[in-house]
Amino acid sequence: MKGRVFVIGLGLIGGSLALCIKKEHPESTIIGFDINREQVRLAKMLGVIDETAENIPDGSQNADLIIVSAPVNDSKTILKALSTLPLKPDVIITDTGSTKKIIVENAADLRDKGITFIGGHPMAGSHKSGVSAAKDILFENAFYLLTPEEMVDIDKVEELKGWLKGTKAKFLTITPENHDYLTGIVSHFPHIIAASIVRQTEKLSESESLIPRLAAGGFRDITRIASSSPNMWKDILLHNRENLIALLNQWQEEMEGVKELLQTGNEKDIYQYFYQAKQYRDGLPIKEKGAIPAFYDLYVDIPDVPGIVSEVTGYLAKENISITNIRILETREDIIGVLVISFQTEGDRQRAEKCILTYTNYSTSNGS
């Protein structure tokens, strides 16, 4: 496809989409804008975009596709601004926000002018941020939710999918309301729970000084998502508060049920509670990318000797395998420790495991 693509917001998501479009449609021209001028400079220097725009009106001129990749509150303002500009009649505008109902409602002025707006949510991410972390493989095999209103021409939806073909994502078309309900269950609500666990633990650590040290391993893993951007999650929760209030009411009922199990002390019922949770969790797809970005971990049993970490990472570097994070669990003198290495894709994890088994006799596992 040929044409001009204007990306508003050159962070991880906006930058990665720009790379995907450029790779799949090399004859297209990618224009970029961000309120952070350093991000714009980096995007141009790294070849993420072809041209820079000084402002939104300049970048929007003659654009065939406009991607709004900004925080949800900012996206509302940007959509209002776009509705006042002289856009091409056949332009498609989409966004990348984590909530959809309010965003789609704020695109009403565009619809009234005959401009096509299609809500979008690429369900992928990384622990890194900014355009320097952008990758054209970020969305590969991830779900990409599209939320067109009923009056949107199906051909326009297909055209948008064509522009985004290079993401190699799995497109699903649902209503904005259904989107917010589903992502509330599998993404927004778990973020609340993770944050609440961390906050409770912080309060308890005021009287128990060992808690921070003991929480350095598995506790950090199960609460990882609590490290997400507070500003982003403030906006997401406010946009999806009705669904989340209902889910929190259900969660209170669930916790009352657990409390009752403990009060009665019925071993069979307690076992069954955890058994059912294990059965459902173990049946979830392993290789699918879901609502919460996954990090593909490899656990390597290593001896506690000087230079062991650099040895292992040296083998990975030799095979050109990139890692996203690395840490050590339970390492003590003369005792086998566990090196946890995180990768961005399942393919990288598999290559790393083969590499380590080739160069060493250390045992490995994927921790699933």
C-alpha positions as a printed NumPy array, in Angstrom:
array([[  0.   ,   0.   ,   0.   ],
       [  1.093,   3.543,  -0.746],
       [  0.196,   6.642,   1.177],
       [  1.029,   8.91 ,   4.086],
       [  0.783,   7.566,   7.631],
       [  0.818,  10.039,  10.504],
       [  1.761,   8.6  ,  13.912],
       [  0.888,  10.802,  16.884],
       [  2.891,   9.573,  19.863],
       [  6.28 ,   7.998,  19.262],
       [  6.599,   5.717,  22.254],
       [  7.02 ,   1.95 ,  22.277],
       [  3.634,   1.234,  20.649],
       [  3.563,   4.112,  18.148],
       [  7.179,   3.516,  17.158],
       [  6.671,  -0.22 ,  16.735],
       [  3.581,   0.306,  14.572],
       [  5.551,   2.731,  12.408],
       [  8.269,   0.099,  11.928],
       [  5.699,  -2.587,  11.056],
       [  3.983,  -0.386,   8.477],
       [  7.257,   0.699,   6.897],
       [  8.476,  -2.886,   6.658],
       [  5.26 ,  -4.17 ,   5.05 ],
       [  4.611,  -1.067,   2.918],
       [  8.03 ,   0.34 ,   1.984],
       [  6.518,   2.803,  -0.485],
       [  4.519,   4.51 ,   2.244],
       [  5.728,   7.644,   4.033],
       [  5.684,   7.685,   7.834],
       [  5.325,  11.071,   9.529],
       [  5.796,  11.334,  13.275],
       [  4.857,  13.755,  16.039],
       [  5.379,  13.654,  19.786],
       [  5.208,  16.359,  22.455],
       [  8.616,  15.068,  23.57 ],
       [ 10.901,  16.475,  20.907],
       [ 13.715,  14.141,  21.934],
       [ 11.514,  11.17 ,  21.013],
       [ 10.918,  12.725,  17.597],
       [ 14.641,  13.253,  17.093],
       [ 15.392,   9.659,  18.087],
       [ 12.628,   8.299,  15.845],
       [ 14.042,  10.11 ,  12.833],
       [ 17.628,   9.112,  13.664],
       [ 16.67 ,   5.439,  14.13 ],
       [ 14.694,   5.363,  10.88 ],
       [ 11.391,   4.717,  12.638],
       [  9.814,   7.625,  10.745],
       [ 10.587,   9.291,   7.417],
       [  9.462,  12.807,   8.256],
       [  8.766,  14.859,  11.361],
       [  5.787,  17.113,  11.975],
       [  5.991,  20.284,  14.033],
       [  2.388,  19.918,  15.145],
       [ -0.732,  17.814,  14.631],
       [ -2.325,  20.019,  11.938],
       [  0.842,  19.853,   9.804],
       [  1.182,  16.08 ,  10.132],
       [ -2.495,  15.461,   9.424],
       [ -2.442,  17.191,   6.032],
       [ -2.987,  14.648,   3.257],
       [ -2.624,  11.718,   5.662],
       [ -4.259,   8.471,   4.551],
       [ -3.952,   6.88 ,   7.977],
       [ -3.634,   8.614,  11.348],
       [ -2.606,   6.564,  14.382],
       [ -3.169,   8.164,  17.783],
       [ -0.792,   6.391,  20.149],
       [ -1.098,   8.441,  23.308],
       [ -2.423,   8.048,  26.883],
       [ -6.199,   7.663,  26.883],
       [ -6.935,  11.126,  28.298],
       [ -4.622,  12.757,  25.76 ],
       [ -6.226,  10.721,  22.985],
       [ -9.611,  12.272,  23.746],
       [ -8.131,  15.751,  23.308],
       [ -6.307,  14.761,  20.119],
       [ -9.463,  13.305,  18.548],
       [-11.345,  16.528,  19.288],
       [ -8.537,  18.519,  17.662],
       [ -8.509,  16.274,  14.578],
       [-12.238,  16.829,  14.102],
       [-11.593,  20.551,  13.512],
       [ -8.955,  20.022,  10.8  ],
       [ -9.347,  19.798,   6.999],
       [ -8.588,  16.074,   6.687],
       [ -8.747,  13.901,   3.585],
       [-12.329,  12.606,   3.248],
       [-11.183,   8.984,   3.003],
       [ -8.643,   9.095,   5.846],
       [ -8.812,   6.387,   8.513],
       [ -8.111,   7.362,  12.129],
       [ -7.366,   4.77 ,  14.778],
       [ -5.937,   4.731,  18.294],
       [ -4.045,   2.266,  20.479],
       [ -5.633,   2.875,  23.895],
       [ -6.454,   0.259,  26.536],
       [-10.042,   1.46 ,  26.935],
       [-12.445,   1.945,  24.074],
       [-15.999,   3.028,  24.988],
       [-15.108,   6.588,  26.062],
       [-12.572,   6.963,  23.247],
       [-15.126,   5.949,  20.618],
       [-17.659,   8.344,  22.142],
       [-15.111,  11.153,  21.853],
       [-14.707,  10.409,  18.157],
       [-18.338,  11.394,  17.512],
       [-17.355,  14.734,  15.946],
       [-15.193,  12.889,  13.428],
       [-18.069,  10.576,  12.571],
       [-20.391,  13.533,  12.114],
       [-17.964,  14.935,   9.524],
       [-17.924,  11.626,   7.655],
       [-14.426,  10.665,   8.854],
       [-13.798,   7.001,   9.67 ],
       [-12.62 ,   6.271,  13.207],
       [-11.853,   2.689,  14.218],
       [-10.817,   2.063,  17.806],
       [ -7.78 ,  -0.176,  18.166],
       [ -5.899,  -1.911,  20.952],
       [ -2.719,  -3.879,  20.174],
       [ -2.343,  -6.159,  23.182],
       [  1.416,  -6.251,  23.438],
       [  4.064,  -4.367,  25.328],
       [  7.446,  -4.502,  26.994],
       [  9.115,  -3.556,  30.263],
       [ 10.978,  -0.954,  28.208],
       [  9.463,   2.293,  26.968],
       [ 10.182,   4.99 ,  24.413],
       [ 10.844,   4.877,  20.708],
       [ 14.317,   3.406,  21.232],
       [ 12.595,   0.208,  22.44 ],
       [ 10.37 ,  -0.021,  19.342],
       [ 10.528,  -3.316,  17.418],
       [  8.755,  -4.568,  14.329],
       [  8.169,  -7.953,  16.026],
       [  6.445,  -6.521,  19.1  ],
       [  2.933,  -7.483,  17.994],
       [  3.697, -10.783,  16.303],
       [  1.004, -13.341,  17.265],
       [ -0.51 , -10.873,  19.746],
       [ -4.209, -10.062,  19.751],
       [ -5.075,  -6.763,  18.099],
       [ -8.61 ,  -5.703,  19.031],
       [-10.554,  -3.441,  16.675],
       [-13.757,  -1.756,  17.848],
       [-15.523,  -0.145,  14.876],
       [-19.017,   1.202,  15.414],
       [-21.878,  -0.427,  13.507],
       [-22.009,   2.312,  10.863],
       [-18.331,   1.888,   9.886],
       [-17.925,   0.409,   6.404],
       [-16.459,  -3.113,   6.578],
       [-14.169,  -2.187,   3.683],
       [-12.598,   0.481,   5.887],
       [-11.931,  -2.107,   8.587],
       [-10.252,  -4.335,   6.024],
       [ -8.233,  -1.385,   4.748],
       [ -6.966,  -0.702,   8.271],
       [ -6.033,  -4.374,   8.655],
       [ -4.125,  -4.06 ,   5.383],
       [ -2.125,  -1.123,   6.725],
       [ -1.405,  -3.101,   9.91 ],
       [ -0.628,  -6.409,   8.185],
       [  3.06 ,  -6.088,   9.055],
       [  2.285,  -6.439,  12.755],
       [  1.512, -10.126,  12.129],
       [ -1.051,  -9.765,  14.905],
       [ -4.309, -11.673,  15.328],
       [ -7.142,  -9.229,  14.636],
       [-10.399,  -9.521,  16.547],
       [-13.379,  -7.233,  15.938],
       [-15.626,  -6.567,  18.946],
       [-17.773,  -3.746,  20.307],
       [-16.201,  -1.002,  22.441],
       [-18.347,  -2.093,  25.402],
       [-17.308,  -5.721,  25.086],
       [-13.677,  -4.662,  24.781],
       [-13.761,  -2.765,  28.058],
       [-15.501,  -5.626,  29.86 ],
       [-13.065,  -8.27 ,  28.619],
       [ -9.893,  -6.235,  29.187],
       [-11.272,  -5.238,  32.582],
       [-11.343,  -8.919,  33.551],
       [ -7.993, -10.07 ,  32.147],
       [ -5.899,  -6.897,  32.42 ],
       [ -7.267,  -3.95 ,  34.384],
       [ -8.57 ,  -5.943,  37.348],
       [ -5.338,  -7.983,  37.793],
       [ -3.391,  -4.715,  37.903],
       [ -5.567,  -3.552,  40.798],
       [ -5.039,  -6.83 ,  42.652],
       [ -1.265,  -6.742,  42.123],
       [ -1.076,  -3.149,  43.371],
       [ -3.222,  -3.97 ,  46.401],
       [ -1.013,  -6.937,  47.342],
       [  2.072,  -4.723,  47.159],
       [  0.418,  -1.975,  49.217],
       [ -0.657,  -4.425,  51.919],
       [  2.828,  -5.925,  52.008],
       [  4.37 ,  -2.458,  52.317],
       [  2.183,  -1.714,  55.344],
       [  3.051,  -5.025,  56.985],
       [  6.77 ,  -4.475,  56.358],
       [  6.693,  -1.494,  58.719],
       [  6.6  ,  -3.962,  61.61 ],
       [  8.418,  -6.87 ,  59.919],
       [ 11.803,  -5.797,  58.53 ],
       [ 12.461,  -9.181,  56.869],
       [  9.535,  -8.833,  54.451],
       [ 11.363,  -6.84 ,  51.722],
       [ 14.186,  -9.38 ,  51.677],
       [ 11.865, -12.394,  51.575],
       [  9.727, -10.787,  48.86 ],
       [ 12.645, -10.464,  46.44 ],
       [ 11.941, -13.703,  44.546],
       [  8.557, -15.146,  43.613],
       [  6.684, -12.242,  45.187],
       [  8.237,  -9.894,  42.652],
       [  7.157, -12.221,  39.847],
       [  3.486, -12.43 ,  40.81 ],
       [  3.263,  -8.667,  41.401],
       [  5.332,  -7.568,  38.383],
       [  2.493,  -5.639,  36.794],
       [  2.262,  -3.373,  39.846],
       [  5.353,  -1.624,  38.44 ],
       [  3.364,  -0.241,  35.506],
       [  2.949,   3.504,  34.97 ],
       [  0.748,   5.058,  37.712],
       [ -0.411,   7.833,  35.373],
       [ -1.462,   5.371,  32.686],
       [ -3.359,   3.161,  35.111],
       [ -5.069,   6.104,  36.79 ],
       [ -6.605,   7.028,  33.438],
       [ -7.464,   3.44 ,  32.483],
       [ -9.267,   2.786,  35.763],
       [-11.275,   6.008,  35.531],
       [-12.288,   5.162,  31.957],
       [-13.407,   1.655,  32.909],
       [-14.604,   2.199,  36.45 ],
       [-18.118,   0.752,  36.059],
       [-16.785,  -2.624,  34.946],
       [-14.085,  -2.574,  37.606],
       [-16.488,  -1.727,  40.429],
       [-18.599,  -4.748,  39.436],
       [-15.499,  -6.959,  39.312],
       [-14.336,  -5.726,  42.713],
       [-17.737,  -6.588,  44.181],
       [-17.367, -10.114,  42.776],
       [-13.817, -10.274,  44.169],
       [-15.091,  -9.388,  47.643],
       [-17.537, -12.295,  47.406],
       [-14.671, -14.556,  46.293],
       [-12.54 , -13.519,  49.274],
       [-15.471, -14.018,  51.657],
       [-15.683, -17.547,  50.292],
       [-11.977, -18.121,  50.993],
       [-12.391, -16.726,  54.507],
       [-15.251, -19.153,  55.103],
       [-13.07 , -22.047,  53.887],
       [-10.461, -21.108,  56.462],
       [-12.993, -20.683,  59.239],
       [-14.531, -24.1  ,  58.673],
       [-11.117, -25.715,  58.177],
       [-12.484, -28.252,  55.712],
       [ -9.386, -29.81 ,  54.134],
       [-11.299, -31.264,  51.188],
       [-12.898, -27.938,  50.232],
       [ -9.626, -26.043,  50.57 ],
       [ -7.86 , -28.617,  48.394],
       [-10.649, -28.401,  45.814],
       [-10.378, -24.601,  45.716],
       [ -6.71 , -24.73 ,  44.755],
       [ -7.207, -27.778,  42.52 ],
       [ -9.833, -26.018,  40.413],
       [ -7.63 , -22.915,  40.128],
       [ -4.688, -25.054,  39.025],
       [ -6.778, -26.93 ,  36.456],
       [ -8.064, -23.748,  34.853],
       [ -4.689, -21.97 ,  34.933],
       [ -2.859, -24.997,  33.48 ],
       [ -5.417, -25.162,  30.673],
       [ -4.775, -21.595,  29.517],
       [ -2.887, -21.239,  26.198],
       [  0.871, -21.202,  26.762],
       [  2.015, -19.754,  23.451],
       [ -0.752, -17.18 ,  23.024],
       [ -0.046, -13.521,  23.786],
       [ -2.767, -12.278,  26.093],
       [ -3.847,  -8.974,  27.563],
       [ -0.894,  -8.675,  29.916],
       [  2.448,  -8.605,  28.081],
       [  4.359, -11.801,  28.74 ],
       [  8.027, -12.133,  29.435],
       [  9.446, -15.473,  28.396],
       [ 11.592, -16.663,  31.286],
       [ 14.28 , -19.335,  31.263],
       [ 15.442, -20.758,  34.589],
       [ 19.044, -21.946,  34.644],
       [ 20.515, -23.877,  37.595],
       [ 23.986, -22.451,  38.2  ],
       [ 26.729, -22.897,  40.808],
       [ 27.547, -19.889,  42.988],
       [ 31.015, -19.127,  41.632],
       [ 32.569, -15.86 ,  40.434],
       [ 31.913, -14.989,  36.796],
       [ 29.056, -17.438,  36.298],
       [ 26.561, -14.807,  35.086],
       [ 28.98 , -13.334,  32.559],
       [ 29.774, -16.85 ,  31.362],
       [ 26.137, -17.627,  30.594],
       [ 25.358, -14.237,  29.044],
       [ 28.558, -14.545,  27.018],
       [ 27.259, -17.705,  25.355],
       [ 23.978, -15.953,  24.548],
       [ 25.832, -12.983,  23.076],
       [ 27.912, -15.364,  20.972],
       [ 24.678, -16.654,  19.409],
       [ 23.229, -13.114,  19.036],
       [ 20.344, -13.81 ,  21.425],
       [ 18.917, -10.682,  23.054],
       [ 17.702, -10.702,  26.658],
       [ 15.299,  -8.269,  28.331],
       [ 16.133,  -8.943,  31.989],
       [ 18.31 , -11.105,  34.201],
       [ 18.376, -11.87 ,  37.927],
       [ 19.474, -14.511,  40.423],
       [ 17.255, -16.423,  42.859],
       [ 18.338, -18.235,  46.029],
       [ 22.072, -18.067,  45.435],
       [ 24.171, -18.978,  48.496],
       [ 27.718, -20.194,  48.912],
       [ 28.297, -23.769,  47.713],
       [ 24.619, -24.138,  46.804],
       [ 23.094, -24.263,  43.351],
       [ 21.282, -21.037,  42.52 ],
       [ 18.787, -20.158,  39.818],
       [ 19.53 , -17.646,  37.091],
       [ 16.303, -16.237,  35.623],
       [ 16.739, -14.821,  32.114],
       [ 13.838, -13.077,  30.391],
       [ 13.32 , -12.834,  26.628],
       [ 10.827, -10.965,  24.482],
       [  9.753, -13.918,  22.361],
       [  9.25 , -17.642,  22.803],
       [ 11.632, -18.198,  19.883],
       [ 14.439, -16.363,  21.685],
       [ 13.822, -18.42 ,  24.816],
       [ 14.008, -21.681,  22.866],
       [ 17.212, -20.588,  21.133],
       [ 18.7  , -19.598,  24.486],
       [ 17.858, -22.94 ,  26.065],
       [ 19.481, -24.793,  23.168],
       [ 22.523, -22.505,  23.43 ],
       [ 23.011, -23.085,  27.165],
       [ 22.556, -26.849,  26.856],
       [ 25.129, -26.838,  24.033],
       [ 27.836, -24.879,  25.85 ],
       [ 27.231, -26.003,  29.467],
       [ 25.905, -28.855,  31.575],
       [ 23.517, -26.577,  33.515],
       [ 19.926, -27.757,  33.659],
       [ 17.159, -25.451,  32.436],
       [ 13.382, -25.086,  32.611],
       [ 10.789, -22.588,  31.401],
       [  9.028, -22.341,  34.778],
       [  5.534, -22.966,  33.406]])
